[in-house]
Every structure is written in C-alpha cells, then in structure tokens.
Amino acid sequence: MKQWGMIALLWVAPYLLGFELGFIGYAIWVPIAIVIVIVANSLLDVQKISADSDAIDAVELVREFSVAGVSHRKQVVLKHFSKGTPKLFLMAEPDNQHDKNAIAVYAVSGLRSGLVGYMPKDMAKIISDLGIVKDISVDCLKFWSGDYGGVKIYASLECDKSIIKTISEGAIESLNEAAEESLR
C-alpha cells in the first residue's frame, strides 16, 4: 500500500514543481517513478534486515554502571539531558594526564556533543587492557537530577557476539564487579 502512495506522489511531483509534461512526458515519467519506488523499497528492506541482524548480534557486556565525574560537568549534562535521553558514545583518552586508561563518555543531542563523564577507573582499565573500546556501545539507562543539585547517569555496555567470545570469563566477571562497585 505504501508503494502506491509513493507512486502517486511521484506521479504528481512534476506538476507540483510546476512542470507540464504532457501525455508523452508522463508516459516516460511514470515507469521511471515506478522503478524509483521499487529500488527505494528494496534499499529500505536491506537496511531493515541489516539493522535487525545487528540487534541480534549485540550482547550485554555490563548490565549497569554509574558514569563517573558527572557532577563536575553538571551544566553540560543538563544541557544534553534537558530534552530527553541523548545517545552516548565512548572515546579512549590514552593521553589523559590523570589516567592513561581513561575512557570518556560523550553525549550527543541534535548536532551538539559534550563530555558528560568517564567510565569508572577499574572498568576503563579492563576495557583498555582488552583493547575493545571501539567495539563496545554504551546506552543510557537512567538519568537522575536531584533537588539539591546532584546529577547521575546510569548506563550499560553492549558488544558484538564475536567480540565477547574473545574475552575471558574472568575479565567479564571483573568488569561486572567494577560496574557494581560504581553503583555503591
């Protein structure tokens, strides 16, 4: 049904744009419009399949942890969380003067991004040692803003099944213990 709506829209598009095609023009334009719709739908189906397969391959690495240093970046945090939950991403900071294993947590909302905190030190060390910073994704689970100015971000980590197979059970256990410690 969606295809017919797209075909109808493409059929009248030249008229809406101020072009007068006439009978021969439409005889050429309509088959082109149909091909455009078929190609567009097949591309959308391919993207949907690929998105579904990505979701199937994602595995939870850490159920929940508290992002460190959020209270020091309160203005940036509130700016990004004021209109809903932004996307979060991780970035290793090997040149960080305080910790060579530091992993920064950035928030992206609209066209803006900003540093909102860091992964807890013990978790960052394990992930840096494993060399998987670029292979994991971070999702915001909860955001808390207290009446007296406190702010907290709780997040989880996921990675591809193929990556988790390369990580020892001991490393995953240590990572989750460090995550639990960050919640205390």
C-alpha positions in Angstrom: 0.0 0.0 0.0 2.9 2.3 0.8 4.3 1.7 -2.7 1.1 3.1 -4.3 1.2 6.2 -2.2 4.8 6.8 -3.2 4.0 6.2 -6.9 1.1 8.6 -6.7 3.3 11.2 -5.1 6.0 10.8 -7.8 3.2 10.9 -10.5 2.2 14.4 -9.4 5.6 15.6 -8.4 6.4 17.2 -11.8 3.0 19.0 -11.7 3.6 20.2 -8.1 7.1 21.5 -9.1 5.5 23.5 -12.0 6.5 21.3 -14.9 3.9 20.4 -17.6 4.9 17.1 -19.1 2.0 16.3 -21.3 1.0 12.8 -22.4 4.4 11.8 -23.7 6.2 13.2 -20.8 4.0 11.3 -18.3 4.4 8.1 -20.5 8.2 8.4 -19.8 8.0 9.7 -16.2 5.6 7.1 -14.8 7.8 4.0 -15.5 10.7 5.9 -14.1 8.7 6.7 -10.9 7.8 3.1 -10.5 11.4 2.0 -10.8 12.4 4.6 -8.2 9.8 3.3 -5.8 10.9 -0.3 -6.3 14.6 0.5 -5.8 13.8 2.7 -2.7 11.7 -0.1 -1.1 14.4 -2.7 -1.8 17.1 -0.5 -0.2 14.8 0.1 2.8 14.3 -3.6 3.2 18.1 -4.2 3.0 18.7 -1.6 5.7 15.9 -3.1 7.9 17.4 -6.6 7.6 20.9 -5.3 8.4 19.6 -3.3 11.5 17.7 -6.4 12.7 20.8 -8.6 12.3 22.9 -6.0 14.2 20.4 -6.1 17.0 20.5 -9.9 17.2 24.3 -9.9 17.4 24.5 -7.4 20.2 25.2 -8.9 23.7 25.1 -7.3 27.0 28.6 -6.9 28.5 27.7 -4.8 31.6 24.1 -4.5 32.9 24.5 -1.2 34.7 27.2 1.2 35.9 27.4 4.8 37.1 29.2 7.2 34.9 32.0 8.9 36.9 32.6 12.6 37.2 29.1 13.7 36.1 28.7 16.2 38.9 31.7 18.1 37.7 30.0 18.6 34.3 26.5 19.4 35.5 25.8 22.2 33.0 26.8 20.1 30.0 24.9 17.1 31.4 21.7 19.2 32.0 22.0 20.7 28.5 22.1 17.3 26.8 19.5 15.6 29.0 17.0 18.5 29.1 15.1 17.4 26.0 15.2 13.6 26.6 17.8 10.9 26.6 20.8 11.6 24.3 22.9 9.0 22.5 26.1 8.2 24.4 29.4 7.1 23.0 32.8 6.2 24.4 36.3 7.6 23.4 39.6 6.3 24.8 41.9 9.1 26.1 45.4 7.5 26.1 46.9 11.0 26.5 44.9 11.8 29.6 47.3 13.3 32.2 45.5 11.6 35.1 44.9 8.1 33.7 46.3 6.6 30.5 43.4 4.1 30.5 40.7 6.8 30.8 37.6 6.3 28.7 35.4 9.4 28.2 31.6 9.2 27.9 30.1 11.8 25.5 26.5 12.7 25.0 25.1 13.6 21.5 21.9 15.5 21.2 21.0 17.0 17.9 24.2 18.5 16.4 25.9 19.0 19.7 28.1 16.7 21.7 29.8 17.1 25.0 31.8 15.3 27.6 29.5 14.2 30.4 31.8 12.0 32.4 34.1 9.0 32.4 33.8 5.3 32.7 34.8 4.2 36.2 38.6 3.7 36.5 38.6 0.0 37.2 36.2 -0.7 34.3 38.3 1.5 32.0 41.5 -0.4 32.9 39.9 -3.7 32.0 38.4 -2.5 28.7 41.7 -0.7 27.8 43.7 -3.8 28.5 41.3 -5.9 26.3 41.6 -3.2 23.5 37.8 -3.2 22.9 36.9 0.4 23.4 35.9 0.8 19.7 34.0 -2.5 19.8 31.5 -1.6 22.5 28.5 0.6 22.6 27.1 2.5 25.6 23.4 3.0 26.3 21.9 5.4 28.8 19.6 3.5 31.2 18.6 6.3 33.6 19.3 10.0 34.3 18.8 11.4 37.8 18.8 15.1 38.7 18.3 15.8 42.5 16.6 18.7 44.2 19.8 19.8 45.7 21.9 19.8 42.5 23.1 16.2 42.3 23.2 14.5 38.9 23.8 10.9 37.9 23.9 8.9 34.7 23.5 5.1 34.7 24.5 3.2 31.6 25.0 -0.2 30.2 27.6 -1.7 27.8 27.0 -4.0 24.8 29.2 -5.6 22.2 29.0 -7.9 19.3 28.8 -11.7 19.9 32.0 -12.2 18.0 33.9 -9.8 20.4 32.5 -11.3 23.6 33.8 -14.7 22.5 37.3 -13.3 22.6 37.0 -12.1 26.2 37.7 -14.5 29.1 35.0 -15.2 31.7 37.3 -13.8 34.4 37.6 -10.4 32.6 33.8 -10.2 32.1 33.4 -11.1 35.8 35.9 -8.4 36.9 34.3 -5.9 34.6 30.9 -6.5 36.1 32.3 -6.4 39.7 33.8 -3.0 38.9 30.4 -1.9 37.5 28.6 -3.0 40.7 31.2 -1.1 42.8 30.4 2.1 40.8 26.8 1.8 41.9 27.6 1.8 45.6 
